[in-house]
Amino acid sequence: MRGQRTKLVVELRKKGISSEKVLEAIGKVPRQLFFPKDFEQFVYRDAAFPIGHGQTISQPYTVAFQTELLHIQKGDKILEIGTGSGYQAAVLSAMGANVYSVEVVKSLLVEATKVLKNIDSNIKLFHGDGTLGLSSEAPFDAILVTAGAPDVPETYMQQLKIGGRLVIPVGQNRESQQMLRVTRTSQTEFRTEVFGNFKFVPLLGAKGWKT
């Protein structure tokens, strides 16, 4: 599988991912551990695949793209919203981040916990409404949202450190989102940048889409 990961890294580089730290992490993490058995032959294809409960394991390009936007430094405290399979959390941890991840679907969290404890015990997992963030552990150097939101929840912005980055896909319908990076520049000010169109599963919860 290592050879397939190397090919994936080459493909991602060709698609525009330039951060060597991100590419190195993608090359390290054994994606097959997080992948549905029904789709094992597609483990290193650059595509998203269903993992049950209406959720997906994101395509590697999307994982790399969002991760690159975060500008992670070793030791950063990162909040991930939407643990899913656990793959994205593993990539963040492989870059030296301290990862806190929240998942609303209990059965997905249980499965991710089983996988992650065997490869990385530095990731802290929580069950709950991810749209509320994780105030008990705030503030964070960065927040990464892996589902599409109708707008940017104020909860996330207030849980960022000054200088912290929030990367989140936002769109007024469930079919398409724009990738945003929101940087907290002071106690009361934020800078928003837009980085193209994507399609994510909906962010469900009190501050997101209603079921």
MARFILUM-133367 format. One record per residue (C-alpha): z, y negated, x negated. Coordinates in steps of 0.05 Angstrom, whole numbers. Layout:
REM residues N
+--------+--------+--------+
|      w |      v |      u |
+--------+--------+--------+
|      Z |      Y |      X |
...
+--------+--------+--------+
END
This chain:
REM residues 211
+--------+--------+--------+
|      w |      v |      u |
+--------+--------+--------+
|      0 |      0 |      0 |
|     11 |    -47 |    -59 |
|    -64 |    -49 |    -71 |
|    -75 |    -69 |      2 |
|    -23 |   -125 |     -4 |
|    -60 |   -150 |    -66 |
|   -125 |   -152 |    -26 |
|    -90 |   -189 |     30 |
|    -65 |   -242 |    -19 |
|   -136 |   -251 |    -46 |
|   -161 |   -260 |     26 |
|   -107 |   -311 |     42 |
|   -123 |   -350 |    -21 |
|   -196 |   -353 |      0 |
|   -175 |   -379 |     69 |
|   -139 |   -437 |     37 |
|    -67 |   -416 |     23 |
|    -52 |   -447 |    -44 |
|     23 |   -441 |    -54 |
|     34 |   -388 |   -108 |
|    106 |   -378 |    -83 |
|     81 |   -362 |    -13 |
|     27 |   -315 |    -38 |
|     76 |   -280 |    -84 |
|    124 |   -268 |    -26 |
|     67 |   -241 |     18 |
|     49 |   -195 |    -39 |
|    121 |   -170 |    -45 |
|    140 |   -155 |     27 |
|    119 |    -86 |     53 |
|     88 |   -106 |    119 |
|     81 |    -33 |    141 |
|    157 |    -29 |    151 |
|    151 |    -80 |    207 |
|     88 |    -54 |    239 |
|     80 |    -15 |    304 |
|     64 |     58 |    290 |
|      6 |     56 |    339 |
|    -30 |      5 |    295 |
|    -12 |     30 |    225 |
|    -85 |     32 |    203 |
|    -87 |    -43 |    212 |
|    -24 |    -61 |    173 |
|    -59 |   -106 |    123 |
|   -113 |   -133 |    168 |
|   -107 |   -209 |    176 |
|    -93 |   -206 |    251 |
|    -35 |   -208 |    300 |
|    -13 |   -144 |    335 |
|     33 |   -130 |    395 |
|    103 |   -106 |    381 |
|    125 |    -99 |    454 |
|    160 |   -144 |    505 |
|    100 |   -191 |    504 |
|    112 |   -208 |    431 |
|     69 |   -201 |    369 |
|     75 |   -194 |    294 |
|     38 |   -257 |    271 |
|    -25 |   -251 |    230 |
|    -10 |   -258 |    155 |
|    -51 |   -323 |    151 |
|     -7 |   -355 |    204 |
|     56 |   -331 |    169 |
|     31 |   -359 |    103 |
|      6 |   -424 |    134 |
|     72 |   -440 |    169 |
|    112 |   -420 |    108 |
|     71 |   -464 |     62 |
|     84 |   -524 |    107 |
|    159 |   -515 |     99 |
|    158 |   -530 |     24 |
|    214 |   -481 |     12 |
|    258 |   -486 |    -49 |
|    303 |   -429 |    -73 |
|    370 |   -433 |    -39 |
|    345 |   -472 |     21 |
|    380 |   -457 |     87 |
|    326 |   -438 |    137 |
|    331 |   -428 |    212 |
|    277 |   -383 |    242 |
|    266 |   -384 |    317 |
|    238 |   -317 |    340 |
|    256 |   -259 |    295 |
|    205 |   -213 |    326 |
|    192 |   -155 |    278 |
|    230 |   -189 |    222 |
|    169 |   -197 |    178 |
|    169 |   -273 |    174 |
|    243 |   -273 |    158 |
|    231 |   -224 |    102 |
|    177 |   -269 |     72 |
|    223 |   -329 |     74 |
|    278 |   -290 |     41 |
|    231 |   -264 |    -12 |
|    221 |   -338 |    -31 |
|    295 |   -345 |    -44 |
|    315 |   -378 |     22 |
|    379 |   -364 |     60 |
|    352 |   -344 |    128 |
|    385 |   -349 |    196 |
|    341 |   -320 |    251 |
|    350 |   -322 |    327 |
|    316 |   -274 |    375 |
|    322 |   -275 |    451 |
|    298 |   -202 |    462 |
|    357 |   -158 |    444 |
|    316 |    -94 |    432 |
|    270 |   -130 |    383 |
|    331 |   -156 |    346 |
|    360 |    -86 |    342 |
|    295 |    -59 |    312 |
|    289 |   -117 |    263 |
|    361 |   -107 |    241 |
|    347 |    -34 |    224 |
|    287 |    -52 |    181 |
|    316 |   -113 |    146 |
|    382 |    -81 |    126 |
|    343 |    -31 |     84 |
|    304 |    -84 |     45 |
|    344 |   -149 |     49 |
|    417 |   -159 |     68 |
|    413 |   -235 |     58 |
|    383 |   -249 |    127 |
|    431 |   -265 |    183 |
|    407 |   -247 |    253 |
|    431 |   -275 |    319 |
|    417 |   -257 |    392 |
|    409 |   -316 |    439 |
|    366 |   -372 |    467 |
|    328 |   -397 |    406 |
|    308 |   -462 |    440 |
|    380 |   -484 |    430 |
|    375 |   -474 |    355 |
|    438 |   -451 |    320 |
|    488 |   -508 |    320 |
|    544 |   -466 |    290 |
|    505 |   -462 |    225 |
|    471 |   -530 |    225 |
|    447 |   -571 |    189 |
|    386 |   -536 |    160 |
|    338 |   -553 |    104 |
|    281 |   -527 |    147 |
|    269 |   -497 |    216 |
|    210 |   -451 |    231 |
|    189 |   -436 |    302 |
|    145 |   -375 |    312 |
|    128 |   -386 |    386 |
|     90 |   -441 |    423 |
|    132 |   -496 |    454 |
|    112 |   -545 |    509 |
|    143 |   -601 |    467 |
|    191 |   -609 |    408 |
|    262 |   -592 |    430 |
|    311 |   -647 |    410 |
|    360 |   -592 |    391 |
|    318 |   -574 |    330 |
|    309 |   -646 |    306 |
|    384 |   -658 |    309 |
|    399 |   -594 |    270 |
|    356 |   -616 |    210 |
|    386 |   -646 |    148 |
|    358 |   -714 |    128 |
|    295 |   -695 |     90 |
|    292 |   -629 |    128 |
|    226 |   -602 |    157 |
|    212 |   -571 |    225 |
|    148 |   -531 |    232 |
|    131 |   -515 |    305 |
|     69 |   -500 |    347 |
|     67 |   -547 |    407 |
|     19 |   -549 |    467 |
|     21 |   -570 |    540 |
|     -7 |   -502 |    561 |
|      8 |   -432 |    538 |
|    -61 |   -418 |    511 |
|    -66 |   -466 |    452 |
|    -19 |   -506 |    408 |
|    -23 |   -555 |    351 |
|     18 |   -540 |    289 |
|     67 |   -596 |    276 |
|    111 |   -612 |    218 |
|    168 |   -659 |    235 |
|    207 |   -688 |    177 |
|    274 |   -722 |    187 |
|    270 |   -785 |    145 |
|    337 |   -815 |    166 |
|    393 |   -805 |    215 |
|    350 |   -833 |    271 |
|    277 |   -829 |    246 |
|    227 |   -773 |    242 |
|    155 |   -767 |    216 |
|    106 |   -721 |    251 |
|     43 |   -691 |    220 |
|    -10 |   -647 |    255 |
|    -42 |   -587 |    222 |
|    -95 |   -556 |    267 |
|    -97 |   -510 |    328 |
|    -64 |   -442 |    336 |
|    -46 |   -394 |    392 |
|     25 |   -366 |    396 |
|     65 |   -328 |    448 |
|    106 |   -377 |    490 |
|    174 |   -402 |    468 |
|    220 |   -381 |    524 |
|    287 |   -412 |    540 |
|    325 |   -472 |    567 |
|    286 |   -521 |    523 |
|    220 |   -484 |    523 |
|    176 |   -449 |    575 |
|    210 |   -418 |    635 |
|    194 |   -345 |    648 |
+--------+--------+--------+
END
